[in-house]
Structure formats: C-alpha cells, structure tokens
C-alpha cells in the first residue's frame, strides 16, 4: 500500500506531438502515485534538456511529492517499450543521495496488462522534508569527459541506437556520432520483448560481448542523459552501483567538443 514509507512516482515523458504524459496520468495511474515532472525537476537555465537541477530545487520538488529521506520511492513510466524515462528519475534520486529507490520492472504497460488496479483519482501527498546532497561520483561533466578521451580513466558506454552512434542517421535534428573511445550498447538491448529487464545473466553477457568490464569505472552517455540511465540501471542489477552518467551527453558534446572529438561515419564518407 502507498503510504508514508512508500511513494510511487510516474516519471513519464513523451514528445509533445505524440502523447501528453500529464494528461495520461490524470486519466489513469497506479493508485496513490504522484506525477514526477521531468520538465519541472531540471535546471531550466541550461541550454540542454533535462540537466540535473540544484540540490535545493530537487529537495523542494520531491519533498512536495511527499518524499523524505526515509521514503522508499518506486518510479515507473508508461512508455511502449516498458521503461524509458523511469531510470532517469531513479538515477536522479541516487545522484542526490537517496538509496531507497526502485524502478517498476516492465513499467505501467505491464502493470495494466497484468490486471493490476489503476485510478483517475489524484491524491495529494503530505509534503515532506527531503535533504539532497549531490554525489559527484555519479555525474560526469563535459570537462571530465574531454579529459577522459586521452586519460582513459573510465570506460564510456553510449546507449543510443546504432545509426546515431555511428553518425549515419540524424539524432533529432542534430548531426550524430559519438565520443572517441565510446562503446555502443543501445538501451533496448537490456529489455525483453515484453518490456521487462532481461535477467542478470543476460545483462552480464551483453556487457561482456561489448568488452565492458563491470569491475572498472564506467560512465554512460546518450542524447540528453535519459537512456544513459538504463545502462546505469542494468549495471546496478549486476551489483555495480557506481556508474556515472554524463548529464550533458551528445546534446552538449555536439555543441562544445572540437571537431576531431566527434567520431562520425557520415563525415568520413563525404
């Protein structure tokens, strides 16, 4: 039961022309859940989408959703793939020092399919006090990523589709490509056909095939810091709790990195 010790959050986000996450939440959600608005809980002064908010902004926002430092938080989203934005919310909580946070395996799609209750009744949570402390080890900056191109202190895994990673297809209007030395594991790889997380054995095998060593430092990247969190979640399920996310990801890298730091096959073919 959702109570003081447990808060369920719907962290859905969709391209505005496709679906309206807040409206869908109002129409049906897990009983007792609140809507975690990733558009509100972010650094609005940044030119890049969905960058982490300040500690105080995050603390005020989740406190308003009834989350204290003692609350177990479960996040989900309604995406067709099963889980898309929920791992971003999960990682944000962890980045701000909250350990009791889980992702609903299979997402809202499977919750409904399995016949669990849904409601249109929106409950107002009792506000709580949340103290946020950013764990710098879980976040990488542009400068750290640039240094790593030559120092190779940590492995980099990019969760975008292969065409965008290789630079052969546009990435939401941006020229695509990747950070030198990055390995590509599209985030879909970790999800089963039903939209559940694959087994730990299967996930370990995926990392092994790509020669990613989970005993060594690892940073995940993508287009705007969202699906990178699926890499962090997959590694977490294998017992690796310290995967960092490059918050700016390709959106920032494309605009700030020197040309020779953007690896793209489309450039080579010109």
Secondary structure, DSSP 4 states (H G I P E B T S, - for coil): --STTEEEEE-----TTT--HHHHHHH-BSTT-EE--TTTSS-TTSSSTT----HHHHHHHHHHTT--TT-EEEEE---TTS-SSHHHHHHHHHHTT---EEE-TTHHHHHHHTT---B-PPP-PPP--------GGGEE-HHHHHHHHHH--SEEEE-S-HHHHHTSS-BTTB---EETT-EE--GGGGB-TTSSBPPHHHHHHHHHHTT--TTS-EEEE-SSSSTHHHHHHHHHHTT----EEESSHHHHHHHHS-GGGEE-HHHHH-
